[in-house]
Amino acid sequence: MKYENALQRAIKERLERAMELAELFGLFIIGIGTVAAVAALIWHMVHSDGVTLTDLLLMFLYLEIFAMVGQYLKAGQLPVRFPLYIAMVSIARDLILRAGANTELHLLASAVAIVLIALGVLIIRYGQTRFPSSTDERRVEEAK
């Protein structure tokens, strides 16, 4: 019986370590892919007639991805807000890219989507400040 518990613990520890390594590898791949995309965008901006608003929004999206990776590496968890920010900027970028082809319905739906996502961010932020989890409380104590 004792040997089974020790074996189970050893297997569990190795599986947890393997999962941590897989997460780090995935973050590394995301980081390398984002660096390559940023480099390609900078190359495009340098060799084009100028920098457009869509280029800047795309650069902002890449920056948010870097922030997500950094936050995950620092805290070991990813706040839901980061993907929501990326979604809002992506919708805005889509609106700008298709400026001439947007229908009234598409404009309205996109605007409503951005407002709903922004409300979601506000609700999440309110919930975090009003009802902090134990990890949030620890971060506040560490910051003091």
N, C-alpha and C positions, 0 to 999 in steps of 0.2 A: 504494500500500500504506500509506504513512504517513497519507494522508488518510482511509483507511478506519478505521485505529486511532483517529485523532483524532475522527472522526465517531462511532465506537462509544463512546468515552469520554464524549463530550458527551451522547449519547443516554442512556447509563447514568447519568450525573450528574443529568440532568433527571428521569429516571424515579425515581431514589432520592429526589430532592427532592420530587417529586409524592407519593411514598409517605409521606414524613415529614409532609407537609401533610395527607394523608388521615388519618394516625394522629392528628395533633393535632386535626383536626376531629372525628374520632370520640370522642376523649377529652373534647372540649368538649361534645359532644352528651350523652355519658354524665354529665358533671358537671352540666349544666343539668337533665337529666332527674332526677338524684338530688336536686338542690336542690328541684325542684318536688315530688318525692315526699315529701321531708322536710317541706316547708312544708304539704303536704296532711295529713300525719300529725300535725303539731303543731296544725293547725287542728282536726282531728278530736279530738285529746286535750283541747284547750281547751273544746270545745263538747260533750263527752260527760260522763258521770257521773264518770269518773275515768280514771286511767292503768292499763292492764292490763299484765300480763307480756308478752303478745304484742306490744303497742305498743312496749315497751322492746326486745324482741328484734328487731323490725322496724327500730327506730332504730339498733340495733347493726349490723344488716345494711347499712344505708345508710352508716354510718361506715366499715365495712370496704370498701365500694365507693369512698368517698373516699380511703381509705388506698391502695387499689390504684392509683387514678388518680395520686395523689401520688407513689407509688413508681415508677410508670412514667415520670412526667415527670422525676423526679430521676435515676434510674439508667438509663432507657432499656430496662429489662427488667422483667418481672413475675414475681416468685417464685410458684411453684405453690402455696405454702402459703396464700396469700390466698383463692383460690377454695375450697380445702378447708375453711378456717375458715367461709366463708360457707355451704358445704354443711352443715356440722355444726349451725350455728345455724338454718338453714332446716329441717332435720329436727326439731330440738327445738321450733321454733315450730309446725310442723305437728302434732306430738304434743300440744302445749298447746291449739292451736285445735280439734282434734278429740277433746278429752279424753273426752267422753261416748260418742263413737262408735267409739273405738279397740277393735279386737279384740285378743285376746292375741297372735295371730300378727303383727298390725301393730305392736304394741308391741315384740315380740321382734325383728322385722325392723329396725325403726327403731333400736333399741338396738345391734344388731349392726352396722348401717351406720355409726353414730356411732363405735363402737369401731374398726371397720376404717379409717375415715377418720383417726381420731386416731393409729392405728398407722402409717398412711401418712405423716402429718406427722412422727412421731418418726423414721421411717426416712429421710425426706428430710433432716431436721435432722442426724441422725447422719452421713449421707452427705456433707453439706456441711461438717461439721467434720472428718470423718476424711479425706475426699478432696476438698479445695477445688479449684475450677476456677481458672484464671488470673485471671478477673475477681474471684473471691472473695479471692484472695491480694492483688490490688491494693487492694481495699477495706480489708483489714486493715492494709496498709501505710499507706494514706492516713489511717486512723483514729489511727495512732500518732503 
